[in-house]
Amino acid sequence: MSSTAARVLAPVGTAGKLFAFGLDVGRGLFRRPFQLREFLQQAWFIASVTIIPTALVAIPFGAVIALQVGGLIKQFGAQSFTGSASVLAVIQQAGPIATALLIAGAGGSAIAADLGARKIREELDAMMVLGIDPIQRLVAPRVLACMLVAVFLNGMVSVVGVAGGYVFNVILQDGTPGSYLASFTALAQLPDVWIGMIKALVFGLIAAVVAAYKGMNAAGGPKGVGDAVNESVVITFLLLFVVNFILSTVYLQVVPPKTG
């Protein structure tokens, strides 16, 4: 009975440890000295491994949304709102989610692998013996780098996704370019852009914190590092969809939708 209860309560304990680790990272972000060189190196590395896949993923995202939304709106005889509806879907949902998935899959896995390798080589223990906080020295710059890159990648996904939707709407659905562009302001508004950026910022934070936590708690040699990388990606994906639902719900309650 006790072993069964322990297995049931294990995820709760892990969630608590992850939350406590997130608080430690939050404190480490404001501690000095700030590791500017590490931050710049990590930001460049994360951007280099994610920018091309993100651009390639953004094109089909925008195309699929334009085709699906355009076909649905056409059934209601409201073709003039195709552009606005597609832009809303890309900026509010598709852009941040696509960015988060690639940040977690490429950048987060690299962070977990790097910190996990340092853990099994006992580098983190050596740093603590020398009085160096690994969270401030290694984790905080990586978290800030993920957040910064996620915001910029979200902007790129939004632009490429909207452009891809425009091309596919005009070419495959016989839409008019002027109508697609003119409908941008019919339903879309400036807060829609801000919520997309906020989502990307939060998703980058979650991906980096989860990856750093799993990496710094890796055990069992190289196999443990691989397991930590896999677990970090899976946990991040689950958290991203939950947090996306919460942020979207709060946004729709706080900011009233614009009527055409």
Helices and strands as residue ranges (DSSP letters): H 2-29, H 36-75, G 79-81, H 82-89, I 90-94, H 95-102, I 103-108, H 109-120, H 123-129, H 134-134, I 135-139, H 140-172, H 177-182, H 184-187, H 190-216, H 222-254
